Amino acid sequence: MSPGFGCVDNDGPDEWGYCTRQCVSYAAWAVLASGRSAPKSYGNARDWVGAAYARGIPVYRSPEPGDVAISTSGFWGHAMYVESVSGNTFRTSEYNTYLTGQLSYQTRNF
């Protein structure tokens, strides 16, 4: 597979238009694995909120299990799949959090 724009060799693009082993690729896969349509070609994580609005997809500030949580900070932002919510915290699964190309789990406040 040839690399996509911004992807390094053998890292994409995947079937959703993202570089593999990146947070956005994982988030799209997790949404698809949950039985919903994966977000396709939304760009970097920091672009996902605007891309959702442009497609008429609602954006909320309170996470629910199965949502994609987005951080728009940093150059690329970060996409996380919401596994569970308890009180004012939520647990995420996410890829490439530490720029290692690996899966991790985090508990975050909202």
C-alpha positions in Angstrom: 0.0 0.0 0.0 1.4 3.4 -0.8 1.5 6.0 1.9 -1.3 8.5 2.1 -0.7 12.2 2.5 1.2 12.6 5.8 1.5 8.8 6.3 4.8 7.1 6.5 5.6 3.9 4.5 3.1 1.1 5.1 1.0 3.2 7.4 -2.0 4.0 5.2 -4.2 5.2 4.1 -6.7 2.8 5.7 -10.3 2.2 4.3 -11.5 5.4 6.2 -8.8 7.7 4.7 -6.5 7.8 7.8 -3.0 6.8 8.5 -2.9 3.5 10.3 -1.6 3.3 13.9 -3.0 6.8 14.5 -5.7 7.8 16.9 -8.2 8.7 14.1 -7.8 5.4 12.4 -8.4 3.6 15.6 -11.4 5.8 16.5 -13.0 5.1 13.1 -12.4 1.4 13.5 -13.9 1.4 17.0 -17.0 3.2 15.8 -17.4 0.7 13.0 -16.8 -2.3 15.4 -19.7 -0.9 17.6 -22.0 -1.4 14.6 -22.2 2.2 13.4 -20.8 4.0 10.3 -17.2 5.0 10.7 -16.3 8.6 10.2 -14.5 8.8 6.8 -11.9 11.3 5.7 -12.5 13.8 8.6 -8.8 14.7 8.6 -6.7 15.1 11.7 -8.5 14.8 15.1 -8.5 18.6 15.5 -10.6 18.8 12.3 -13.2 16.2 13.4 -15.6 18.6 15.3 -15.8 20.9 12.3 -16.2 17.9 9.9 -19.0 16.5 12.1 -20.8 19.9 12.1 -20.5 20.2 8.3 -22.1 16.8 7.9 -25.0 17.6 10.3 -23.7 15.2 13.0 -24.5 16.4 16.6 -21.5 17.3 18.8 -21.9 17.2 22.6 -19.7 18.2 25.5 -20.9 15.3 27.8 -19.5 11.9 26.6 -21.6 8.7 26.3 -20.2 5.2 25.8 -19.6 4.7 22.1 -18.8 8.3 21.4 -15.6 9.6 20.0 -14.0 12.2 22.3 -11.9 14.8 20.6 -9.1 17.0 22.0 -8.4 19.9 19.6 -5.1 20.8 21.4 -1.8 20.4 19.7 -1.0 20.3 16.1 -3.1 17.2 15.2 -5.5 17.0 18.1 -6.4 13.6 19.5 -9.3 11.2 19.0 -10.4 8.7 21.7 -13.2 6.1 21.8 -15.4 6.4 24.9 -15.6 3.0 26.6 -17.6 4.0 29.7 -18.8 7.0 31.8 -19.0 7.2 35.5 -19.9 10.5 37.3 -17.7 13.2 35.9 -15.1 10.8 34.5 -14.9 8.7 31.3 -12.7 5.8 30.3 -11.3 5.8 26.8 -9.4 3.4 24.5 -7.1 5.3 22.3 -4.2 4.7 19.9 -0.9 6.5 19.6 -1.4 8.6 22.7 2.3 8.6 23.5 3.4 8.6 19.8 4.3 4.9 20.1 1.6 3.6 17.7 0.1 1.5 20.5 -3.3 1.0 22.2 -3.8 2.5 25.7 -6.6 3.2 28.1 -7.1 6.4 30.1 -9.6 7.7 32.6 -10.3 11.4 32.0 -12.4 14.1 33.7 -15.0 16.2 31.9 
